[in-house]
Amino acid sequence: MDHRKNKLMKLTTERKMICRDMSCSLIEHGQVQTSMPKAKLVRSYLEKIITRAKKDTGHNRRLAFAKLRDNSVVHKLFTELGVRYADHPGGYLRILKSHFRHGDNALMVVLQFVEPKNASASTKKAKSNKAVDAEVVDTTEVLVESTVSAGSEDSDKEKVAEDEKKDK
């Protein structure tokens, strides 16, 4: 029985290098295409770093830099991703199955960031607010038209006559 937890069959330094490089690429580009075992490894590695990035302190920046070793990536992590996922409880990455690799038939996946739930809720809320505003405008126009037409009885008779012509 093989009880090793090393799924990639790599040395520790090689696994850390894979995690570091793929995490940096993912932060820079937003998504990465890789094999399933590597994606699972990188997801657990990077989600811990993103959780640290929620609180922008010097200590957390030093810890993130120790893992990623790239100043521009660490800066983007704390200024963009940390702010984006500040209220998100976890699960920052998703793995989408893509295809099987030609040659060894390994399952290829796309590893990408998830949009936070509060961001999608805020866009839905904004859309619903626009719809409510449009309804308010429509009802005010109807009220204005009804008050204007209430002043003249002749115009009401003309409207009734026009409606009857349309019905015929």
C-alpha positions as CSV (number, residue, x, y, z in Angstrom):
1,M,0.0,0.0,0.0
2,D,1.2,3.4,-0.9
3,H,0.3,5.9,1.8
4,R,2.3,8.8,0.5
5,K,0.4,12.1,0.4
6,N,2.6,13.5,-2.4
7,K,0.1,13.3,-5.3
8,L,2.4,14.8,-7.9
9,M,5.4,12.5,-7.1
10,K,7.7,15.5,-6.9
11,L,10.3,16.7,-4.4
12,T,9.1,19.2,-1.8
13,T,11.1,22.0,-3.5
14,E,9.6,21.2,-6.9
15,R,6.0,21.2,-5.5
16,K,6.6,24.6,-3.8
17,M,8.0,25.9,-7.0
18,I,4.9,24.7,-9.0
19,C,2.6,26.3,-6.4
20,R,4.5,29.6,-6.3
21,D,4.8,30.0,-10.1
22,M,1.2,28.9,-10.9
23,S,-0.1,31.2,-8.1
24,C,1.8,34.2,-9.5
25,S,0.5,33.4,-13.0
26,L,-3.1,33.1,-11.7
27,I,-2.9,36.4,-9.8
28,E,-1.5,38.2,-12.9
29,H,-3.8,36.7,-15.5
30,G,-7.0,35.8,-13.7
31,Q,-7.1,32.2,-14.9
32,V,-4.7,29.4,-15.7
33,Q,-5.0,26.1,-17.6
34,T,-3.4,23.1,-15.9
35,S,-3.9,19.5,-14.9
36,M,-6.4,18.5,-12.2
37,P,-3.8,17.4,-9.5
38,K,-1.8,20.7,-9.9
39,A,-5.0,22.8,-9.8
40,K,-6.1,21.1,-6.5
41,L,-2.6,21.7,-5.1
42,V,-2.5,25.4,-6.1
43,R,-6.0,26.0,-5.0
44,S,-5.3,25.0,-1.4
45,Y,-2.0,26.9,-1.5
46,L,-3.4,30.2,-2.8
47,E,-6.6,30.3,-0.8
48,K,-4.6,30.5,2.4
49,I,-2.6,33.4,1.0
50,I,-5.8,35.2,-0.2
51,T,-7.2,34.8,3.3
52,R,-4.1,36.6,4.7
53,A,-4.5,39.3,2.0
54,K,-7.9,40.4,3.5
55,K,-6.1,42.2,6.2
56,D,-3.4,44.5,4.8
57,T,-0.7,44.5,7.4
58,G,3.0,44.5,7.1
59,H,3.2,41.0,8.7
60,N,0.7,39.6,6.2
61,R,2.6,41.2,3.3
62,R,5.9,39.6,4.5
63,L,4.2,36.2,4.8
64,A,2.7,36.5,1.3
65,F,6.0,37.6,-0.1
66,A,7.7,34.6,1.5
67,K,5.3,32.3,-0.4
68,L,5.1,34.2,-3.7
69,R,8.5,35.9,-4.1
70,D,7.2,38.7,-6.4
71,N,6.6,42.2,-5.3
72,S,4.2,43.1,-8.1
73,V,2.1,40.1,-7.5
74,V,2.0,40.7,-3.7
75,H,0.9,44.3,-4.4
76,K,-1.9,43.2,-6.7
77,L,-2.9,40.5,-4.2
78,F,-3.4,43.1,-1.4
79,T,-4.8,46.0,-3.4
80,E,-7.2,44.1,-5.6
81,L,-7.9,40.6,-4.5
82,G,-7.8,41.3,-0.7
83,V,-10.3,44.1,-1.2
84,R,-12.5,42.1,-3.5
85,Y,-12.8,39.2,-1.1
86,A,-12.9,41.1,2.1
87,D,-16.4,39.9,3.0
88,H,-16.2,36.6,1.3
89,P,-15.8,33.7,3.8
90,G,-13.7,31.4,1.5
91,G,-13.7,29.5,-1.7
92,Y,-12.0,32.1,-3.8
93,L,-11.0,29.8,-6.7
94,R,-13.0,27.5,-9.0
95,I,-11.8,24.5,-11.0
96,L,-13.6,24.0,-14.4
97,K,-13.0,20.8,-16.3
98,S,-11.8,21.6,-19.8
99,H,-10.6,18.7,-21.9
100,F,-8.2,15.7,-21.9
101,R,-4.6,16.4,-22.9
102,H,-3.4,14.9,-26.1
103,G,-0.5,12.4,-25.4
104,D,-1.2,11.2,-21.8
105,N,-5.0,11.8,-21.6
106,A,-4.7,13.8,-18.4
107,L,-7.7,15.8,-17.4
108,M,-7.0,19.5,-18.1
109,V,-8.9,22.2,-16.1
110,V,-9.2,25.9,-15.9
111,L,-8.4,27.4,-12.5
112,Q,-9.9,30.9,-12.1
113,F,-11.1,33.3,-9.4
114,V,-14.8,33.3,-8.3
115,E,-16.7,36.6,-8.3
116,P,-17.7,37.4,-4.7
117,K,-21.4,36.9,-3.9
118,N,-21.8,40.4,-2.6
119,A,-20.6,41.9,-5.9
120,S,-23.2,39.9,-7.9
121,A,-25.8,40.9,-5.3
122,S,-24.9,44.5,-5.6
123,T,-25.2,44.4,-9.4
124,K,-28.6,42.7,-9.1
125,K,-29.7,45.4,-6.6
126,A,-28.5,48.2,-8.9
127,K,-30.5,46.6,-11.8
128,S,-33.6,46.3,-9.6
129,N,-33.2,49.9,-8.5
130,K,-33.1,51.1,-12.1
131,A,-36.3,49.1,-12.8
132,V,-38.0,50.7,-9.8
133,D,-36.9,54.2,-10.9
134,A,-38.3,53.5,-14.4
135,E,-41.6,52.5,-12.9
136,V,-41.7,55.7,-10.8
137,V,-41.1,57.8,-13.9
138,D,-43.9,56.0,-15.8
139,T,-46.4,56.5,-13.1
140,T,-45.6,60.2,-12.7
141,E,-46.1,60.7,-16.5
142,V,-49.5,59.0,-16.2
143,L,-50.5,61.3,-13.3
144,V,-49.4,64.4,-15.2
145,E,-51.4,63.4,-18.3
146,S,-54.5,62.6,-16.2
147,T,-54.4,66.0,-14.5
148,V,-53.9,67.9,-17.7
149,S,-56.8,66.0,-19.4
150,A,-59.1,66.5,-16.4
151,G,-59.3,70.2,-17.1
152,S,-61.0,69.9,-20.5
153,E,-64.1,67.8,-21.0
154,D,-63.9,68.3,-24.8
155,S,-60.5,66.5,-24.9
156,D,-62.0,63.5,-23.0
157,K,-64.8,63.2,-25.6
158,E,-62.2,63.4,-28.4
159,K,-60.2,60.6,-26.8
160,V,-63.2,58.4,-26.4
161,A,-64.1,59.0,-30.1
162,E,-60.5,58.1,-31.2
163,D,-60.6,54.9,-29.1
164,E,-63.9,53.9,-30.7
165,K,-62.4,54.4,-34.2
166,K,-59.4,52.3,-33.3
167,D,-61.7,49.5,-32.0
168,K,-63.6,49.4,-35.3
